[in-house]
Amino acid sequence: MSTKLPDVETRNISQETIDPVAEKSLVRRLDLVLLPTLALLYLTHTLDRANLGNAKTATIEEDLHLVGNQYSLVLIFFYVPYSIFNIPATVLANRFNPSLVLPVLAIGWGGLAMITVATKNFGGLLGAISGLIAYRAFQWEGPLTVGHLHFYSTTHQLIEQGWQYLFLIEGAMGVLVGTWALFWLPRDISTSRFFTATQKHCAAQRMAHGHTDISWLKGLAVLRDWKVWAFASSTFLCGVGSASSSNFLPVMIKRLTNDTVRANLLTIGPNLVAATVMMTVSFLSDYTQQRAYFALGSASVALVGWVLFASLDLVKKTGVGYFLTYLIVSGTFLPLLLVPAWIGANTKTTSERAVAMGLISMSQNLGGIVSSGVYREQDAPAYRPALITVSGCLVGFLGICGYMRVVYARLNRGLDWEKPSKGVQYML
């Protein structure tokens, strides 16, 4: 959504004081107009993370004649280029009008996902995945995951009709939602019918106060900050767990039951609970302006779930095993919402923020490569080495996250070797 202003007008408006009442009205209208559609776009963007996991518990390996670790190779082939494109994709999304770019990409992604149903073998699946990479790499990444898990349960029941329906129907969802967003999302607040004259003027004021041009050179300067790399390392470690939960949760639940349909249906409960937990904790995090404590708490809950899932005999304790999936899903994804919001709040310029967020997203998805590689066919059905790997990664995440909380607390007290600007308070 464009709000670009001429330089002279920008300088004039930037000297005006923003009316807090008008600003509150604008933010509320933006939430009503943008968030539902953006949540649906993010839904179509993330459903693919569960598609192959559900298909693996069905007949995709038999139908496509996958042998050994070819399923994991498909996932690795997907994650490598997808991760690499995150930084340039984020910068481009900030430079061009996202209200046009995002719907077009969603339509393209959905169409290519539908084509996947025509694959007949391992090579065909790799070919379909390679076509999807270009679209998926440039789709929107952000913390709006409420829409993702809210609709999650209804889509997974399609596996009863075969794995092809999973790709076909969810791909069609991308096309439909992208088409809707193409006509619904406003290109420019100043010309949009959704906003009053007062709200349009307030939007211009807000943009003028924060007016900066996107610059690759200025943005890349943030890569010299060690704190950005520390956050990237933390999301990489947590990304191993999130990719494991997305791609292998149905497989792990099948350890508790031999019924394929039941195994996929049992993923509904953990995801519904996770949606509620994520909404609640996100609200509390915004209300208290605290990120680290909530990230540490949720990751600790997930760690308990992964460790116990790896160590207990769940064949005899299926109820306990199913309860652990609630801990795993509820705790694993939440830090990946909080950490980007944390670093975004502590990054100075728009250019630096774009590069930093791209690096964070890239690091998270690189974790998917590790996840795909450690779930080896010879370790089925318990996958204990993989579960231990995920647990170790979460321990590393807890260490980095806790240390960064201490670093920013010291910066706020002016005790660190880096002098903060006067009046600046870093988010903790």
SVG drawing of the C-alpha trace seen along z (x, -y; Angstrom):
<svg xmlns="http://www.w3.org/2000/svg" viewBox="-15 -23 48 73">
<polyline fill="none" stroke="black" stroke-width="0.4" points="0.0,0.0 1.7,-3.2 1.8,-6.3 4.7,-8.0 4.7,-11.8 6.5,-14.6 9.6,-15.9 8.2,-19.4 4.9,-18.0 6.7,-15.6 8.8,-18.3 5.7,-20.4 3.6,-17.6 6.4,-16.3 6.3,-19.5 2.7,-18.9 1.7,-17.2 -0.3,-14.0 -3.7,-14.0 -3.8,-10.9 -7.6,-10.5 -7.3,-10.6 -4.3,-8.2 -6.3,-5.7 -9.1,-5.9 -6.7,-5.3 -5.1,-2.3 -8.4,-0.7 -9.6,-1.2 -6.3,0.3 -6.8,3.3 -10.3,3.8 -9.4,3.3 -6.0,5.1 -5.6,7.7 -8.3,10.2 -7.1,10.4 -3.5,10.4 -4.2,13.3 -5.8,15.2 -2.9,14.5 -0.5,15.8 -2.7,18.9 -2.3,19.8 1.4,19.1 1.9,21.5 -0.4,24.4 2.2,26.0 4.3,26.5 1.8,29.2 0.9,30.6 3.8,33.0 3.6,34.0 0.0,35.1 0.7,36.6 3.5,38.7 1.2,40.5 -1.1,41.3 0.0,42.8 2.3,40.2 5.4,42.3 3.8,45.3 2.1,43.3 5.3,41.5 7.6,44.5 9.7,42.6 12.3,44.7 14.8,44.2 15.2,40.6 13.8,39.1 11.0,37.5 13.6,35.6 15.5,34.7 12.4,33.0 12.1,30.9 15.8,30.0 15.6,29.1 12.8,26.7 14.3,25.0 17.8,24.2 16.8,21.7 13.8,20.5 16.0,19.4 18.5,17.7 15.9,15.5 14.5,14.1 16.7,11.0 16.2,9.6 12.5,10.6 12.0,8.6 13.8,5.5 11.8,5.7 8.5,6.0 9.4,2.8 10.3,1.0 7.3,1.9 3.6,1.8 2.9,4.9 -0.9,4.6 -0.2,5.6 2.8,7.9 1.4,10.1 -1.9,11.0 -0.1,11.8 2.3,14.0 -0.4,15.8 -2.3,16.5 0.9,17.8 1.8,20.0 -1.7,21.4 -1.8,22.3 1.6,24.0 0.5,25.9 -2.5,27.3 -0.2,28.5 1.6,30.6 -1.2,33.2 -0.1,34.2 3.3,35.5 3.9,39.2 7.4,39.8 10.3,38.4 11.6,36.3 8.2,34.8 7.8,33.8 11.2,32.1 10.2,30.3 6.9,29.1 8.8,27.9 11.3,26.0 8.5,24.0 7.0,23.2 10.2,21.9 10.3,18.7 6.7,17.8 7.0,18.9 10.3,17.1 8.7,13.8 5.5,14.2 4.8,12.2 6.6,13.2 5.3,11.7 3.8,12.2 0.2,12.5 -0.2,16.2 -3.6,16.0 -5.3,16.6 -3.0,19.5 -3.9,21.7 -7.5,20.5 -8.4,22.2 -5.9,25.1 -8.3,27.8 -10.7,27.6 -8.0,28.2 -6.4,31.3 -9.6,33.4 -9.2,33.4 -6.5,36.1 -9.4,38.6 -9.9,38.1 -6.2,38.6 -3.1,36.4 -3.9,35.0 -7.0,33.2 -4.8,31.6 -2.7,29.8 -5.6,29.2 -8.0,27.6 -5.4,25.6 -3.9,24.4 -7.3,23.2 -7.6,21.4 -4.5,19.5 -5.8,18.5 -9.2,17.4 -7.7,15.5 -5.1,13.8 -7.8,12.7 -9.8,11.3 -6.8,9.4 -5.9,8.0 -9.2,6.1 -9.6,5.5 -6.3,4.2 -6.0,0.5 -3.0,-0.7 -2.8,-4.1 -4.5,-5.4 -4.9,-8.8 -7.1,-7.5 -8.8,-4.6 -12.6,-4.6 -12.1,-2.9 -10.6,-6.0 -12.0,-9.4 -10.3,-12.6 -9.1,-12.9 -7.7,-9.4 -5.9,-10.0 -4.3,-13.2 -3.2,-11.3 -1.7,-8.6 0.3,-11.2 1.5,-12.7 2.7,-9.3 4.5,-8.5 6.2,-12.0 7.4,-11.6 9.0,-8.2 9.9,-9.1 12.9,-7.2 13.9,-5.8 14.8,-2.1 18.5,-1.7 20.4,1.6 23.7,0.0 22.1,-1.5 20.3,1.7 23.3,4.0 25.0,1.9 23.0,3.7 24.9,6.9 27.8,5.4 25.8,5.5 26.6,8.7 23.2,8.6 21.4,9.2 23.5,12.3 22.7,13.5 19.0,13.2 19.5,14.9 21.2,17.8 18.4,18.0 15.7,18.2 17.8,20.8 17.8,23.0 14.1,22.5 13.4,23.0 14.6,26.6 11.7,27.2 9.1,25.3 9.9,27.2 9.9,30.5 6.4,29.7 5.1,28.6 6.5,31.4 6.6,34.3 3.9,33.8 1.4,36.2 4.2,38.7 5.0,38.5 1.4,38.8 1.1,41.9 3.4,43.4 0.4,43.3 -2.1,44.8 -1.9,47.0 -4.9,45.3 -3.8,42.7 -7.0,40.7 -7.0,40.6 -3.4,39.5 -4.1,36.5 -7.3,35.6 -5.4,35.7 -3.3,32.8 -6.4,30.5 -6.5,30.3 -2.8,29.2 -3.1,26.6 -6.4,25.1 -4.9,24.9 -1.7,23.3 -3.8,20.7 -5.4,19.7 -2.1,19.6 -0.4,17.6 -3.2,15.0 -3.2,14.7 0.6,14.5 1.0,12.1 -1.5,9.8 0.3,10.0 3.6,9.4 2.4,6.3 0.6,5.1 3.7,5.5 6.2,4.6 8.2,7.7 9.5,10.2 12.3,12.2 10.4,13.6 7.5,14.9 9.9,16.4 11.9,18.1 8.8,19.4 7.2,20.8 10.5,22.4 10.9,24.0 7.4,25.6 8.3,26.9 11.6,28.3 9.8,30.3 7.5,31.7 10.3,32.7 12.5,34.3 9.6,36.4 8.5,37.4 12.0,38.7 12.4,40.5 9.1,42.1 7.6,45.3 4.5,43.7 3.2,47.0 2.0,47.8 1.3,44.2 -0.6,42.8 -2.6,40.3 0.6,38.8 2.2,38.7 -0.8,36.9 -0.7,34.3 3.0,33.7 2.0,32.7 0.0,29.9 3.2,28.7 5.3,29.0 3.0,27.1 2.0,24.4 5.6,23.7 7.6,24.2 6.0,21.6 5.5,18.7 9.2,17.6 9.3,17.2 6.6,14.5 8.3,12.8 11.9,12.6 11.2,10.8 9.0,8.3 11.8,7.9 14.6,7.2 12.2,5.0 11.5,2.7 15.3,2.4 16.4,1.6 16.8,-2.0 15.9,-2.6 13.4,-1.0 16.3,0.2 18.1,1.9 14.9,3.4 14.1,4.8 17.5,6.5 17.4,7.7 13.9,9.2 15.0,10.9 18.0,12.4 15.8,13.6 13.4,15.2 16.2,16.8 17.8,18.2 14.5,19.7 14.0,21.5 17.6,22.7 16.5,24.6 14.2,26.5 17.2,28.0 18.5,29.4 15.0,30.7 14.6,32.4 18.0,34.1 17.7,35.5 14.4,37.3 15.9,40.4 13.8,43.3 15.9,45.8 15.0,44.0 11.2,44.4 8.8,44.5 10.3,43.1 12.9,40.7 14.7,40.4 18.0,38.9 15.8,36.2 13.9,35.4 17.1,35.1 18.5,32.8 15.4,30.5 15.7,30.5 19.4,29.5 18.5,26.7 15.9,25.4 18.5,25.4 20.7,23.3 17.8,20.9 17.2,20.5 20.8,19.6 21.0,17.0 17.6,15.5 18.4,15.2 21.8,13.6 20.2,11.0 17.7,10.1 20.7,9.3 22.5,7.3 19.5,5.0 18.9,4.5 22.5,3.4 22.2,1.1 19.2,-0.5 21.1,-1.1 24.1,-2.5 26.5,0.1 27.4,1.8 30.4,0.9 28.0,-0.5 26.6,-3.9 22.9,-4.2 21.4,-7.5 19.9,-9.7 16.3,-8.8 16.5,-5.5 15.0,-2.5 15.5,0.9 12.6,3.4 13.4,6.3"/>
</svg>
